[in-house]
Amino acid sequence: MSEQTKQLELIATAPMGLEAVVARELKDLGYQDTLVENGRVTFKGDLSDICRCNLWLRTSDRILIKMGEFTALTFDELFEGTKALPWQDWIPVHGEFPVEGRSHKSQLSSVPACQGIVKKAVVEKLKESYHNEWFDENGPRYVIEINLLNDKALLTLDTTGPALHKRGYRKIATEAPLKETLAAAMILLSRWNQNPSRPFYDPCCGSGTLPIEAAMIAWNIAPGLRRTFNSEAWPVLPESMWQEARDEAIDAVKDDIPLNIAGSDIDARAIEVAEAAAKAAGLSKEISFRQLPAVKIQPEGDYGCMITNPPYGERIGEEKDVRRLISQLGRVTAELPTWSFFTLTPTKQFEHDFQRKADKRRKLFNGRIECQYLQFLGPLPPRH
């Protein structure tokens, strides 16, 4: 088996609550053998799949290479287990290899100490491989992570670099922006993408993340097309492999699908930011943004999806404004009987203020804020 087709264990990390969405994305990309655990989905692939998954996954945070997993109750066990792994297959003599770490419910609870042990073990392995006593670390970046859980050490290499939610189209953001990965998950969970010519509207669009992600999903635009990844500089992943993956992604774009995607916000500055982001994503002609209070929106078309992340009102005195907004959204959607409405909210009394019970709900986290993804389902479009 050549190096390029060598089977690897890869990990797509998942924000809390989105593991099943990441697993479904992987399945849609053709990866059948997946293992879903808290915060990650493990799957098998070769070197080319590192490129492909970094370019295509919309709801994952990063793609890691699983280097090894073993029990580590002592620093000696951690050192020996780490040193036994084939770091020289990945990290060249001039590679930079910082170590990050986490520990939960484990004997080895000092993260800085564990990071130091792992670093020392990798250095010793590379000394043996390269017959060097000193490493300048002035080359490509290989971020190693030691993750200790219940005394099991998991060692990984990060192929991504800045997390996958950083698509490259948002240069500036509004306050408390919605992460692109979570926005994509909200859209995929709504199943709007199964018929992307349906109208899509976000009445609290902020910096435009939901409408932009919707347009990218509708046109099958790979979310990583406009950015770079740490592993693009790795000698083991030739430039031709990355180019092939990008060419495949460009060929897959379906920009002949007519779109009806719009967003509005009461804040004029938010609309400026949203329009700039849509332009950077190459989608400014496909998405309509307007400055409007929620009470005045008039989405066009039937059988549409309204998907939004309204303000949470965490500051003192804002709660009554948020409750008023929810009430307004309830009245507006009551006038749109064929539309479905989806919202992410930490507000316990949302359904009371909206004056309607959700048909489905799902617990999701916006950063560290526990939210409900409430789904108020309208009728499906008639089949032609």
Secondary structure, 3 states (H helix, E strand, C coil): CCHHHCCEEEEEECCCCCHHHHHHHHHHCCCCCCEEECCEEEEEECHHHHHHHHHHCCCCCCEEEEEEEEECCCHHHHHHHHHCCCHHHCCCCCCECCEEEEEECCCCCCHHHHHHHHHHHHHHHHHHHHCCCCCCCCCCECEEEEEEECCEEEEEEECCCCCCCCCCCCCCCCCCCCCHHHHHHHHHHHCHHHCCCCCEEECCCCCCHHHHHHHHHHCCCCCCCCCCCHHHHCCCCCHHHHHHHHHHHHHCCCCCCCCCEEEEECCHHHHHHHHHHHHHCCCCCCEEEEECCHHHCCCCCCCCEEEECCCCCCCCCCHHHHHHHHHHHHHHHHCCCCCEEEEEECCCCHHHHHCCCCCEEEEEEECCEEEEEEEECCCCCCCC
